[in-house]
Amino acid sequence: MAGQIPKPQIDSDSRPFWEAAQRGELLIQRCEACSQAIFYPRAICPHCFSERVSWITASGRGRIYSYTVVHRAFGPFAEETPFVVAIVELEEGVRMMTRIKGDRGQVAIDKPVAVCFERVDEDLTLPYFTLV
């Protein structure tokens, strides 16, 4: 099943993110002009429009900003229900959509989380989060 999930379109902007995930490392970008953290990967800072963006290793820690429990899904995700999809706000200030692994009954807004990685196949590793 896991090998059948839709895979992200990896391009030159996102390639460093996905390669780091394969190594178990969470990368985000930081603008060298305005110092703002950036996620999702892109070539231009959305805050000041500078092209001077670089990669940094994120702490991998954050808090649940928002979440939902998916009870009905289709395709390869149907057999995984129910599961939690969340917006996690990292310590660095960016938010990312992800899944929360573990006891969904303990998930709540503002709970602390830490990144974990799940290898889907030899070419793809996904960053998820667990409660801490």
C-alpha positions as CSV (number, residue, x, y, z in Angstrom):
1,M,0.0,0.0,0.0
2,A,2.6,2.6,1.1
3,G,4.4,2.3,-2.2
4,Q,1.2,3.3,-4.1
5,I,0.7,6.7,-2.4
6,P,1.0,9.8,-4.7
7,K,4.5,11.0,-4.7
8,P,5.5,14.7,-4.7
9,Q,6.8,16.4,-7.8
10,I,10.4,17.0,-6.9
11,D,11.9,20.0,-8.6
12,S,15.1,22.0,-8.3
13,D,13.5,24.2,-5.5
14,S,12.4,21.2,-3.4
15,R,15.1,18.7,-4.1
16,P,17.3,19.6,-1.1
17,F,14.3,19.2,1.2
18,W,13.5,15.7,-0.1
19,E,17.2,14.6,-0.1
20,A,17.5,15.7,3.5
21,A,14.4,13.8,4.5
22,Q,16.0,10.7,3.0
23,R,18.8,11.2,5.6
24,G,16.4,11.9,8.4
25,E,17.0,15.6,8.5
26,L,14.4,18.4,8.3
27,L,15.5,21.3,6.2
28,I,13.7,24.7,5.8
29,Q,14.9,27.8,4.1
30,R,15.9,31.1,5.5
31,C,16.1,34.4,3.6
32,E,19.6,35.9,3.8
33,A,18.1,39.4,3.2
34,C,15.3,39.6,5.8
35,S,16.2,36.6,8.0
36,Q,12.7,35.1,7.8
37,A,12.3,31.3,7.9
38,I,10.5,29.9,4.8
39,F,8.5,26.8,4.1
40,Y,7.5,25.4,1.5
41,P,10.7,25.4,-0.6
42,R,10.9,28.2,-3.2
43,A,13.4,30.3,-5.1
44,I,12.2,33.7,-3.9
45,C,11.5,34.9,-0.4
46,P,7.7,35.5,0.0
47,H,8.4,38.2,2.6
48,C,10.9,40.5,0.8
49,F,11.1,38.9,-2.7
50,S,14.9,38.4,-2.4
51,E,16.4,35.6,-4.3
52,R,19.0,35.1,-1.5
53,V,17.5,32.1,0.2
54,S,19.5,29.3,1.8
55,W,18.8,26.0,3.5
56,I,19.1,25.5,7.3
57,T,18.5,22.4,9.5
58,A,15.3,22.9,11.4
59,S,15.1,21.9,15.1
60,G,12.3,19.4,14.2
61,R,10.3,20.6,17.2
62,G,7.1,22.5,17.2
63,R,3.5,22.7,18.3
64,I,0.2,21.6,16.8
65,Y,-1.4,24.7,15.3
66,S,-4.5,23.0,13.9
67,Y,-5.6,19.4,13.1
68,T,-8.3,17.2,11.9
69,V,-9.0,13.5,12.2
70,V,-9.6,11.9,8.8
71,H,-12.2,9.1,9.2
72,R,-13.0,8.5,5.5
73,A,-10.3,8.5,2.8
74,F,-10.0,7.0,-0.6
75,G,-7.3,5.1,-2.6
76,P,-4.2,4.0,-0.8
77,F,-5.2,6.1,2.3
78,A,-8.5,4.3,3.0
79,E,-6.9,1.5,4.9
80,E,-5.1,3.9,7.2
81,T,-8.2,5.6,8.6
82,P,-8.6,7.1,11.0
83,F,-5.5,9.3,10.9
84,V,-4.5,12.8,12.0
85,V,-3.6,15.6,9.5
86,A,-2.2,18.7,11.2
87,I,-0.6,22.0,10.7
88,V,2.5,22.1,12.8
89,E,4.2,25.4,13.7
90,L,8.0,24.7,14.0
91,E,10.1,26.5,16.6
92,E,11.6,28.5,13.6
93,G,8.1,30.0,12.9
94,V,7.1,28.3,9.7
95,R,4.0,26.0,9.5
96,M,3.8,22.8,7.6
97,M,1.0,20.4,6.8
98,T,1.9,16.9,8.0
99,R,0.5,13.8,9.7
100,I,0.7,13.1,13.4
101,K,1.7,9.5,14.2
102,G,0.8,7.8,17.5
103,D,-2.3,8.0,19.8
104,R,-4.8,10.3,18.0
105,G,-6.8,10.5,21.2
106,Q,-4.0,12.6,22.7
107,V,-3.7,15.1,19.9
108,A,-4.7,18.6,20.8
109,I,-4.0,22.2,19.7
110,D,-0.7,23.5,21.1
111,K,0.6,20.1,22.1
112,P,4.4,19.8,21.5
113,V,5.6,17.5,18.7
114,A,8.9,16.3,17.2
115,V,9.6,15.2,13.7
116,C,10.0,11.6,12.7
117,F,10.6,10.1,9.3
118,E,8.9,7.2,7.5
119,R,10.5,5.6,4.5
120,V,7.8,5.0,1.8
121,D,10.1,3.4,-0.6
122,E,13.8,3.6,-1.7
123,D,13.2,7.0,-3.3
124,L,10.9,8.7,-0.8
125,T,10.9,9.4,2.9
126,L,8.2,11.6,4.5
127,P,8.5,13.8,7.5
128,Y,5.7,13.1,10.1
129,F,5.4,14.3,13.7
130,T,4.8,12.5,17.0
131,L,3.7,13.9,20.3
132,V,6.4,14.6,22.9
